Amino acid sequence: MVMVMKQWFLLLCFVTLFCFQTLTCAQAQLHPDEADVLRKIVEKMGAKLQKDFTEEDPCRLQRLLIDDIGKPDEQNNTISCSHRDTQGFSHITHIFLKSLSLPGMLPPEFADLTFLQTIDLTRNFFNGTLPKEWTSLQQLNTISLTANRLTGEIPREWGNFANLTYLYASEPGGQPVVRNYPEELGNLTNLTELVLSSNQFVGSLPAALAKMKVLKRFRVSDNSFNGTVPEFIGEWTDLERLFFMLSLFCFAALLKGDVSSGLKGPIPAAVFNLGNLKDLRISDMPGPNFKFPNLSNINNMDNLVLRNLNMSGSILTGIWKTGNTIDLSFNKLGGEINGNIPAPRADFTFLSGNKLTGNIPYSFLKTENSIDFSYNRFAPLSSTCPDDSKLNTYRSFSSENITNGCLIRPSCRNPYRSLHINCGGEDVIINNTWYEGDKFPDTEKGAILNYNNGTKWGFISTGMKINILSTDSTSSMRFPKLYSTARATPLFLTYYAYCMEKGNYTVNLHFAEILFRDDEVPFHKVGRRIFDIYIQESLAKKDFNIKEAANGTGKEIIIPFNATVTDNNNLEIRLYWAGKGTTIVPQRGYYGPLISAISVCPGKLCNLLLVWPSNQLHPNLLWSSHIILNHPFQ
């Protein structure tokens, strides 16, 4: 009996102690001084409190009760108060306010939250400049301001952060954040991750950056640096991820090796000896020709992108062990691929635009993964072509009579004189003109070929994911059925016709930015889609921005081009992502070309199709193979 009473007493003490601790935790309020600071911060951010902190303490709720705009499943509203003072008050240590579309400015008052360690304001709508006051925060280790609409320069004072380890300030969205890369950032010797893409930097990378000995991630893509790639990058032995994707080039020049960009090669050999690299992405740098590097010191690579670098020689067999992505496009790589090796382990392999010869290895043709062989000089296949849209063999063979990949070019006994495609959508009729639906589905396949022998046109699309975008907000457009869908791709998209009558044509390309909508989630407005347009392999428009051309999103714009079809009866329209613009709005991976529809007519006839009354048939259109009265499927 005594033993039982003792056990009950111990249990009662334990429960009492547990309840007391729980009650104490529940009653830990935010320090009154910090509550006053947080009210000012909320006001500066352009937010509105639903309840005052006297009613709902943010440390207890672990969030801010504020009005926000956006999709709840994409948002992160988290307040962490892990520091407790001797008086029992809590102090804010971490603030995550992501994808909330907050419209104000970056509050200097964050500097008054003495114990703050993390400021993450990714994907909002903040404007203004970066506060110098934040540098007084001795415990701050993480800043993320990616995808806002910030202006001005990175203050030189930001080189004074005592313990900063993560700095993300890419895709500012407003005017250029900086004109020159501040040398003082080299003083941030504790940094392990530095991401400053799409800031429109000019000048050279400061030598002071060599002091960042513990960097693991360095990303400065889509800037305008000059000079050569610094040798000191090869001394960052802890580096795991390196991104120099500048992509300032002309597709027409890719196959000729005539390119121009900011930083120049060659890439220091020491970079390819960094044994901890998992993700290496360098593209579009002119410079002297250099041989394919020896990567034997790098093990377990996840992504290898060496695109458009004036790189020659043969591909070393060790790279086929890369795990996720291999991109060696638009170099001068030649010779044969060893036919006795297994297929690439990577989910996506891009070999487009080289001078590769010999037979495509049998293992490559039978792989379950995606491979782009296009624009090479491989020997024609002796066996049946693989019936697999994951393998892109468009213009990949040396034989002249094989133009569309494995497909033998048919004779053009009855060439046609018009082409109308509703990209990513169904068949539709616009002003008595039949726009054929581009019905190939949304897919995760990376290098994709779609070909329709019945209509004598097709498309190829290259990138990690091929998208069909759609919207219901097209009622204000003149031809909403053409713009309610669009085809998009991360890298390049080519539409081709192979049996058109010789002559001069007008090519009308129809666009509408239906993803970065101005009338929906505010932070989507900072999205920038930039790509190049090529007609018959010649650059027709560089750095095309749909939003700027149409003076807003959700608005249609038709861009006309002239094209000449010669004796080969071929027409090619190519859209190419040149590495510019945002890549994480509305989410990571949304970038690259987008197109809604295509119209090709002789002379200026396409313009008549758009303005002629919809209940009448223009007398000059009776011959068209895509007019309803002579529909090809009838």
C-alpha positions in Angstrom: 0.0 0.0 0.0 2.8 2.4 0.9 4.5 1.5 -2.4 1.3 2.3 -4.4 0.9 5.6 -2.6 4.5 6.5 -3.3 4.0 5.7 -7.0 0.9 7.9 -7.1 2.7 10.7 -5.4 5.5 10.6 -7.9 3.1 10.5 -10.8 1.2 13.5 -9.4 4.5 15.4 -9.0 5.4 14.6 -12.6 2.0 15.7 -14.0 2.1 18.9 -11.9 5.6 19.8 -13.1 4.6 19.0 -16.7 1.5 21.2 -16.5 3.4 24.0 -14.9 6.1 24.0 -17.6 3.4 23.9 -20.3 1.5 26.7 -18.7 4.7 28.7 -18.4 5.4 28.1 -22.1 1.9 29.1 -23.1 2.1 32.3 -21.1 5.4 33.5 -22.6 4.5 36.7 -24.3 6.5 38.8 -26.8 8.5 41.4 -25.0 6.5 44.7 -25.0 9.3 46.7 -26.7 9.5 44.2 -29.5 5.7 44.2 -29.8 5.9 48.0 -30.5 8.7 47.4 -33.0 6.7 44.7 -34.7 3.7 47.0 -35.1 5.9 49.5 -36.9 7.3 46.7 -39.1 3.8 45.5 -40.1 2.8 49.1 -41.0 6.0 49.6 -43.1 5.4 46.4 -44.9 2.0 47.6 -46.0 0.1 45.0 -44.0 -2.9 45.3 -41.7 -3.2 43.5 -38.4 -6.4 41.5 -38.0 -6.0 41.7 -34.2 -3.6 43.6 -32.0 -0.8 41.7 -30.2 -2.6 42.4 -26.9 -5.3 40.0 -28.1 -3.3 37.5 -30.1 0.4 37.2 -29.3 2.5 36.4 -32.4 4.9 34.2 -30.4 2.1 32.1 -29.1 0.4 31.9 -32.5 3.8 31.4 -34.3 2.5 33.7 -37.0 1.3 37.2 -37.8 -2.4 37.7 -38.1 -2.3 40.0 -41.1 -4.4 40.3 -44.3 -2.6 38.9 -47.3 -3.2 38.2 -50.9 -2.3 35.0 -52.7 -2.8 31.2 -52.6 -2.6 29.9 -49.0 -0.9 26.6 -50.1 2.0 28.6 -51.4 2.4 30.9 -48.4 4.7 30.7 -45.4 3.8 33.0 -42.5 5.9 31.9 -39.5 7.2 33.7 -36.5 9.7 31.9 -34.2 10.5 33.2 -30.7 13.1 30.8 -29.4 14.9 33.3 -27.2 13.6 33.8 -23.6 15.0 36.5 -21.3 15.4 36.4 -17.5 12.0 38.2 -17.1 10.2 35.4 -19.0 9.5 37.4 -22.1 10.0 35.9 -25.6 12.1 37.5 -28.3 11.7 37.1 -32.1 14.4 35.0 -33.7 13.1 34.0 -37.1 10.6 35.7 -39.5 9.3 33.9 -42.6 6.8 36.0 -44.6 6.9 34.3 -48.0 4.5 34.6 -51.0 2.2 37.0 -49.2 2.4 39.9 -51.8 3.2 42.4 -49.1 3.3 45.8 -50.9 5.3 48.1 -48.6 9.0 48.7 -48.1 11.7 46.8 -46.3 11.4 48.1 -42.7 14.7 49.4 -41.2 13.0 48.6 -37.8 14.0 44.9 -38.2 17.3 46.2 -36.7 15.5 46.7 -33.4 14.8 43.0 -33.0 18.1 42.3 -31.3 17.9 38.5 -31.4 16.8 38.1 -35.0 18.5 35.4 -36.9 16.4 35.0 -40.1 14.6 37.4 -42.4 12.9 35.6 -45.2 10.7 37.9 -47.4 10.8 35.8 -50.6 8.1 36.5 -53.2 6.4 39.6 -52.0 5.9 43.0 -53.6 8.3 45.1 -51.5 9.7 48.3 -53.1 12.5 50.6 -52.2 16.1 50.0 -51.2 18.0 47.7 -48.9 18.3 49.1 -45.3 21.7 49.8 -44.0 20.4 49.5 -40.4 20.1 45.7 -40.6 23.9 45.3 -40.4 23.7 46.0 -36.6 22.0 42.7 -36.1 24.8 40.6 -34.6 23.0 37.3 -34.7 21.5 37.6 -38.2 22.6 34.7 -40.3 20.0 34.5 -43.1 18.5 37.1 -45.5 16.3 36.1 -48.4 14.7 38.9 -50.5 14.3 37.0 -53.8 11.5 38.1 -56.2 10.4 41.5 -55.0 10.5 44.9 -56.8 13.6 46.4 -55.1 15.7 49.3 -56.4 19.0 51.0 -55.7 22.3 49.4 -54.8 23.4 46.8 -52.3 24.8 49.1 -49.6 28.5 48.8 -49.0 27.7 48.5 -45.3 26.2 45.1 -46.0 29.8 43.8 -45.9 29.8 44.4 -42.1 27.3 41.6 -41.2 29.1 39.7 -38.4 27.6 36.3 -38.8 25.7 36.2 -42.1 25.9 32.8 -43.8 23.0 32.9 -46.3 22.3 35.9 -48.6 19.7 35.5 -51.3 18.8 38.7 -53.2 18.2 37.5 -56.8 15.5 38.6 -59.2 14.8 42.0 -57.5 12.0 42.8 -59.9 12.3 46.6 -59.8 15.0 48.7 -61.3 18.5 47.3 -61.1 19.5 46.6 -57.5 23.1 47.5 -58.2 25.3 48.8 -61.0 28.6 47.4 -59.6 29.2 44.4 -57.4 30.3 45.9 -54.0 33.8 44.8 -53.1 32.9 45.0 -49.4 30.8 41.8 -49.7 34.1 40.0 -49.8 34.2 40.7 -46.0 31.4 38.2 -45.4 33.8 35.4 -44.8 31.2 33.2 -43.0 28.9 33.1 -46.1 28.2 29.6 -47.3 25.5 30.5 -49.8 25.5 33.7 -52.0 22.7 34.0 -54.6 22.6 37.3 -56.6 21.1 36.3 -60.0 19.4 38.7 -62.4 20.7 41.9 -60.7 22.1 43.4 -63.9 25.5 43.7 -62.4 28.2 45.3 -64.5 32.0 45.5 -64.0 34.1 42.6 -62.8 33.8 40.2 -59.9 35.9 41.8 -57.1 39.1 40.0 -56.1 38.0 40.4 -52.4 35.5 37.5 -53.0 38.5 35.2 -52.8 38.2 35.5 -49.0 35.0 33.6 -49.0 36.7 30.3 -48.2 33.6 28.4 -47.0 31.2 29.1 -49.8 29.1 26.1 -50.8 26.7 27.8 -53.2 27.5 30.7 -55.6 25.0 31.8 -58.1 25.3 35.0 -60.1 23.5 34.1 -63.4 21.9 36.6 -65.7 24.2 39.6 -65.0 26.5 41.6 -67.2 29.9 41.0 -65.8 33.0 41.5 -67.9 36.5 40.2 -67.8 37.4 36.6 -67.4 36.2 33.9 -64.9 38.3 34.6 -61.8 41.0 32.0 -60.9 40.1 32.2 -57.2 36.8 30.3 -57.7 39.0 27.2 -58.2 40.2 27.8 -54.6 36.7 27.4 -53.1 37.3 23.8 -52.1 34.0 23.5 -50.2 31.9 24.7 -53.2 29.0 22.4 -54.1 26.9 24.5 -56.5 28.3 27.0 -59.0 26.0 28.9 -61.4 27.3 31.1 -64.2 24.4 31.0 -66.7 24.8 34.4 -68.5 23.2 33.4 -71.8 23.7 36.5 -73.8 23.9 35.0 -77.3 22.3 34.6 -80.7 20.9 31.2 -81.7 21.9 31.7 -85.3 25.4 32.1 -84.2 25.4 29.0 -82.0 26.0 26.6 -84.8 28.7 28.8 -86.2 30.5 29.4 -82.8 30.0 33.2 -83.1 28.7 34.4 -79.7 29.1 37.3 -77.3 28.4 37.7 -73.6 29.8 39.3 -70.4 32.4 37.1 -68.7 34.8 35.4 -71.0 36.4 32.0 -70.9 38.2 29.8 -70.8 37.0 28.5 -67.5 40.0 27.9 -65.1 41.0 24.3 -65.0 40.9 24.4 -61.2 37.1 24.8 -61.3 36.8 21.3 -62.8 38.9 19.8 -60.0 36.6 21.0 -57.1 35.9 17.6 -55.7 32.7 18.6 -53.8 30.8 20.0 -56.8 27.3 18.5 -57.1 25.8 21.1 -59.4 27.9 22.9 -62.0 26.1 25.2 -64.5 28.1 27.5 -66.8 26.9 28.7 -70.1 27.3 31.2 -72.9 30.8 32.6 -72.5 33.0 33.5 -75.5 36.7 32.9 -75.4 39.4 30.7 -76.8 38.5 27.2 -77.7 39.2 24.6 -75.0 39.0 20.9 -74.8 36.3 19.0 -72.9 37.6 19.0 -69.3 38.7 16.1 -67.2 36.0 15.7 -64.5 37.5 12.6 -62.9 38.0 14.4 -59.5 34.3 15.2 -59.2 32.1 12.3 -57.9 28.4 12.0 -57.6 27.5 15.0 -59.8 23.8 15.8 -59.9 23.7 18.4 -62.7 26.3 19.3 -65.3 25.6 22.2 -67.7 28.4 23.3 -69.9 26.5 25.0 -72.7 27.8 27.3 -75.5 31.4 27.6 -74.2 33.4 27.1 -77.4 34.3 23.7 -76.1 35.6 21.0 -78.5 37.0 17.5 -78.4 35.3 14.3 -77.5 32.9 13.7 -74.6 34.6 11.7 -71.9 32.7 8.7 -70.8 32.8 9.5 -67.1 30.1 12.2 -67.4 27.3 9.7 -68.2 27.2 8.8 -64.5 25.7 12.3 -63.7 22.5 11.8 -61.8 19.9 14.3 -63.0 20.9 16.6 -65.9 23.6 16.7 -68.6 23.6 19.7 -70.9 26.5 20.1 -73.4 24.4 21.9 -76.1 25.9 24.3 -78.7 29.5 23.6 -78.4 31.9 22.1 -81.0 32.1 18.6 -79.6 32.9 16.0 -82.2 33.8 12.5 -82.7 31.8 9.4 -81.8 30.2 8.4 -78.5 31.5 5.1 -77.2 29.0 2.5 -78.4 29.8 0.0 -75.6 28.8 2.2 -72.6 25.5 2.1 -70.7 22.9 4.9 -71.4 23.3 8.1 -69.4 22.0 7.8 -65.9 20.7 11.4 -66.0 17.0 11.9 -66.4 17.7 14.6 -69.0 20.6 14.7 -71.5 20.9 17.6 -74.0 23.5 17.2 -76.8 22.0 19.6 -79.4 24.0 21.8 -81.7 27.4 19.9 -81.8 29.3 18.0 -84.4 28.9 14.5 -83.1 29.3 11.7 -85.6 29.2 8.0 -85.8 26.4 5.7 -84.6 24.1 6.7 -81.8 24.8 4.0 -79.1 22.1 1.3 -79.0 21.8 1.8 -75.2 21.0 5.5 -75.8 18.2 4.6 -78.1 16.7 2.1 -75.7 16.9 4.2 -72.5 13.8 5.2 -70.5 15.3 8.7 -70.0 15.1 11.8 -72.2 17.9 12.6 -74.7 18.1 15.4 -77.3 20.3 14.5 -80.2 19.2 17.3 -82.5 21.4 19.4 -84.8 24.3 16.9 -85.1 25.9 14.7 -87.7 25.2 11.2 -86.5 25.1 8.3 -89.0 21.6 7.4 -90.2 20.1 4.5 -88.2 20.3 1.1 -89.8 17.4 -0.2 -87.8 13.9 1.1 -87.2 13.7 4.4 -85.5 12.6 4.3 -81.9 9.0 5.2 -81.4 9.6 7.3 -78.3 8.9 11.0 -78.0 11.5 11.2 -75.2 14.3 11.0 -77.9 14.6 14.1 -80.0 16.4 13.2 -83.3 15.3 16.3 -85.3 18.1 17.2 -87.8 20.5 14.9 -86.0 21.8 12.9 -89.0 24.4 13.5 -91.7 22.3 12.3 -94.6 20.7 15.2 -96.4 17.5 13.4 -97.3 16.8 12.9 -93.6 15.7 16.2 -92.3 13.1 15.5 -89.6 15.0 13.2 -87.3 14.5 9.6 -88.3 11.6 10.5 -90.6 12.4 10.3 -94.3 11.2 13.5 -96.0 8.1 12.8 -98.1 7.7 14.2 -101.6 5.8 17.5 -101.7 3.5 16.8 -104.6 0.9 19.3 -103.4 2.7 21.9 -101.3 0.5 24.2 -99.2 0.6 27.9 -98.7 -0.8 28.5 -95.2 -0.3 27.2 -91.7 -2.5 28.0 -88.7 -1.8 26.4 -85.2 -3.5 26.9 -81.9 -0.5 26.2 -79.6 -1.3 24.0 -76.7 -5.1 24.0 -77.5 -7.9 22.4 -79.4 -8.9 22.9 -83.0 -10.7 26.3 -83.2 -12.3 28.4 -86.0 -11.3 32.1 -86.1 -12.8 34.2 -88.9 -13.5 31.1 -91.1 -9.9 30.0 -90.6 -9.2 26.6 -89.1 -6.4 26.7 -86.4 -5.2 23.1 -85.9 -4.9 22.1 -82.3 -1.5 21.4 -80.9 -2.8 18.6 -78.6 0.4 17.0 -77.4 -0.2 16.7 -73.6 1.6 18.4 -70.7 4.5 16.1 -69.9 7.5 15.6 -67.7 9.6 14.4 -70.6 12.7 16.4 -71.2 13.6 16.2 -74.9 10.5 15.7 -76.9 9.5 15.4 -80.5 6.0 15.5 -81.9 5.3 15.0 -85.5 2.1 14.8 -87.5 2.4 13.5 -91.0 -1.2 14.3 -91.8 -0.9 18.0 -91.4 2.8 18.3 -92.5 3.9 20.3 -89.5 5.2 19.4 -86.1 7.2 20.8 -83.2 10.1 19.9 -81.0 10.5 21.1 -77.4 13.5 20.8 -75.2 13.7 21.3 -71.5 13.2 19.5 -68.2 9.4 20.0 -68.4 7.1 20.8 -71.2 4.1 22.8 -70.2 0.7 23.6 -71.5 -0.6 26.7 -69.7 -4.3 27.7 -69.6 -6.4 30.5 -68.2 -10.1 31.5 -68.1 -9.3 35.2 -68.1 -9.5 35.9 -71.8 -12.9 37.5 -72.2 -11.5 40.9 -73.0 -9.4 39.6 -75.9 -10.7 39.7 -79.5 -10.0 36.0 -80.1 -10.1 34.4 -76.6 -10.0 30.9 -78.0 -6.5 31.4 -79.3 -5.2 32.8 -76.1 -6.8 30.6 -73.4 -4.0 28.1 -73.9 -0.3 28.4 -74.7 2.7 26.1 -75.1 5.8 26.8 -73.0 9.1 25.2 -72.6 12.2 25.8 -70.4 14.8 25.9 -73.2 13.7 26.0 -76.8 10.6 25.3 -78.8 10.6 24.8 -82.6 7.6 24.6 -84.9 8.4 23.4 -88.4 6.5 22.9 -91.7 8.2 20.7 -94.3 6.0 20.9 -97.4 5.3 24.6 -98.0 5.3 26.2 -101.4 8.4 28.2 -102.4 7.9 31.9 -101.9 7.6 34.8 -99.5 5.4 34.6 -96.4 4.2 36.6 -93.4 4.6 34.8 -90.1 2.3 36.1 -87.4 3.2 34.9 -83.9 0.4 35.3 -81.3 1.4 35.9 -77.7 -0.4 36.7 -74.4 1.3 36.5 -71.0 -1.2 34.4 -69.1 1.0 33.3 -66.2 2.4 36.5 -64.7 -1.1 38.2 -64.4 -1.2 41.8 -63.2 -4.8 41.3 -62.0 -4.2 38.3 -59.8 -1.5 37.7 -57.1 0.5 41.0 -56.8 3.9 39.4 -56.5 3.3 37.6 -59.9 3.8 41.1 -61.4 7.5 40.9 -60.9 7.8 37.9 -63.2 9.7 38.6 -66.4 9.7 36.2 -69.4 12.4 37.0 -71.9 13.3 34.9 -74.9 14.6 35.2 -78.5 12.7 34.5 -81.7 14.3 33.0 -84.8 12.7 32.6 -88.2 14.5 30.3 -90.6 17.4 30.1 -88.2 18.0 33.8 -88.3 17.5 36.0 -85.2 14.4 38.0 -85.8 13.8 39.5 -82.3 16.1 39.4 -79.3 15.1 39.7 -75.7 11.4 39.6 -76.5 9.2 40.3 -73.4 5.5 39.5 -74.0 4.4 41.8 -71.1 6.3 44.8 -72.4 5.2 44.3 -76.0 1.5 44.0 -75.1 1.8 46.7 -72.4 0.6 44.4 -69.7 -0.3 40.8 -68.9 -3.5 39.0 -70.1 -3.4 41.1 -73.3 -2.9 39.7 -76.8 -0.1 40.8 -79.1 0.6 39.7 -82.7 4.2 40.1 -83.9 4.6 39.8 -87.7 7.8 38.6 -89.4 8.8 38.0 -93.0 10.0 34.6 -94.1 11.2 33.1 -97.4 10.7 29.4 -98.2 13.2 28.1 -100.7 13.4 24.9 -102.8 13.6 22.7 -99.7 10.0 23.7 -98.8 10.9 24.0 -95.1 9.9 26.6 -92.6 11.2 26.8 -89.0 10.1 29.0 -86.2 12.1 28.8 -83.0 11.7 30.4 -79.6 14.8 30.2 -77.4 15.3 31.0 -73.7 18.5 32.9 -73.4 18.8 32.6 -69.6 17.2 36.0 -68.9 14.3 36.9 -66.7 12.9 35.4 -63.5 13.0 31.7 -62.8 11.1 31.3 -59.5 7.9 33.3 -60.1 5.2 32.2 -59.3 7.2 29.1 -58.4 10.7 27.7 -59.1 11.0 26.4 -62.7 8.6 28.8 -64.5 10.6 30.4 -67.3 11.3 30.1 -71.0 9.4 30.7 -74.2 5.6 30.8 -74.5 3.4 31.0 -77.6 -0.3 31.0 -78.1 -0.8 30.6 -81.8 0.9 30.7 -85.2 -0.4 32.0 -88.6 1.6 31.7 -91.8 0.2 33.1 -95.1 1.7 34.3 -98.4 2.4 38.0 -98.6 0.2 40.0 -96.2 -2.7 37.7 -96.3 -2.5 36.8 -92.6 -3.5 40.4 -91.7 -6.7 40.0 -93.8 -7.6 36.9 -91.8 -7.7 38.9 -88.6 -9.7 41.9 -89.8 -12.2 40.4 -92.3 -15.7 40.0 -90.9 -16.2 36.6 -89.3 -19.4 35.9 -91.2 -17.9 36.4 -94.6 -15.1 34.5 -96.5 -12.5 36.7 -98.2 -12.4 35.9 -101.9 -8.6 35.6 -102.0 -8.7 32.8 -99.4 -10.5 30.1 -101.3 -7.3 28.2 -102.1 -6.1 28.0 -98.5 -5.7 24.4 -97.2 -6.8 25.5 -93.7 -10.0 27.4 -94.6 -13.1 25.7 -93.5 -14.4 25.2 -97.1 -11.3 23.2 -97.8 -10.4 21.7 -94.5 -7.7 19.0 -94.8 -9.6 16.5 -92.7 -12.8 16.7 -94.9 
